[in-house]
Each structure stands twice: as structure tokens, then as C-alpha cells.
């Protein structure tokens, strides 16, 4: 997962929390448009969500935010 995608996930989770509260849940589809215009990144996030972390289809946005904070991009630079 790229830093750009991580930043987008953080922004969207924060927006949803601001609008609907701490209990709001998100799916990895929430980070992409319905037009499937970014299939490569969609699959990267889907693999991260489903294969690497075995998350449910919907998870609390606060949980996803915490997971984003733990991502270490220094290893790939």
C-alpha cells in the first residue's frame, strides 16, 4: 500500500467519523469510486484488508485509522 492510498484512507475515515460518530464502519470499497478507475490500487487495498489482516467486510473506521498509523513506509525507501 502506498503512502498516497494510506493518506486517502485516513482522510475518508476521519470524514466518516466526523459525520457519523466513533462507531461508524467502513469497507475497503469506501476508498474508491464506483467507476473502477483504479483497479491496481483497489486490489492492493483488498489484499491488505482481506488476505493480510483477515478483516471483515465492514470494520470500525477508528480501527482502520489505528492500523494506518502502524504502517511503516521507511522500510520501502
C-alpha positions as CSV (number, residue, x, y, z in Angstrom):
1,X,0.0,0.0,0.0
2,X,1.3,3.4,-0.9
3,X,1.5,6.5,1.3
4,X,-0.9,8.2,-1.0
5,X,-3.5,5.5,-0.5
6,X,-2.9,5.5,3.2
7,X,-3.5,9.2,3.3
8,X,-6.7,8.8,1.4
9,X,-7.9,6.1,3.8
10,X,-7.1,8.3,6.8
11,X,-9.0,11.3,5.2
12,X,-12.1,9.3,4.4
13,X,-12.2,7.5,7.8
14,X,-11.9,10.9,9.5
15,X,-14.7,12.4,7.4
16,X,-17.0,9.4,8.1
17,X,-16.2,9.6,11.9
18,X,-16.9,13.4,11.9
19,X,-20.2,12.8,10.1
20,X,-21.5,9.6,11.8
21,X,-19.5,9.2,15.0
22,X,-17.0,6.9,16.5
23,X,-19.0,3.7,15.8
24,X,-19.2,4.2,12.0
25,X,-17.9,1.3,10.0
26,X,-16.2,1.3,6.6
27,X,-15.5,-1.2,3.8
28,X,-12.4,-1.0,1.7
29,X,-14.7,0.0,-1.2
30,X,-15.3,3.3,0.6
31,X,-11.9,4.5,-0.5
32,X,-12.6,4.1,-4.3
33,X,-15.2,5.4,-6.7
34,X,-17.8,3.1,-8.2
35,X,-16.3,3.5,-11.6
36,X,-13.4,1.1,-11.0
37,X,-10.9,3.6,-12.4
38,X,-8.1,2.5,-10.1
39,X,-8.2,-1.3,-10.2
40,X,-4.5,-1.8,-9.3
41,X,-4.8,0.1,-6.0
42,X,-8.2,-1.4,-5.3
43,X,-6.7,-4.8,-5.4
44,X,-3.7,-3.8,-3.3
45,X,-6.1,-2.5,-0.6
46,X,-8.3,-5.5,-0.9
47,X,-5.4,-7.9,-0.4
48,X,-4.2,-5.8,2.5
49,X,-7.7,-5.9,4.0
50,X,-8.7,-9.5,3.3
51,X,-5.5,-11.6,2.9
52,X,-3.0,-9.8,5.2
53,X,-5.3,-8.8,8.0
54,X,-8.4,-11.0,7.5
55,X,-10.7,-8.1,8.3
56,X,-14.5,-8.4,8.0
57,X,-16.2,-6.7,5.1
58,X,-17.1,-3.8,7.4
59,X,-14.8,-2.6,10.2
60,X,-14.9,0.4,12.5
61,X,-13.2,3.4,10.9
62,X,-11.4,4.0,14.2
63,X,-9.8,0.5,13.9
64,X,-8.7,1.2,10.3
65,X,-7.2,4.6,11.4
66,X,-5.2,2.9,14.1
67,X,-3.9,0.3,11.6
68,X,-2.9,3.1,9.2
69,X,-0.8,4.7,12.0
70,X,1.1,1.5,12.3
71,X,2.1,1.3,8.7
72,X,5.9,1.7,8.3
73,X,6.9,3.2,4.9
74,X,10.6,3.7,5.9
75,X,11.3,0.0,5.0
76,X,10.5,0.6,1.4
77,X,12.5,3.7,0.8
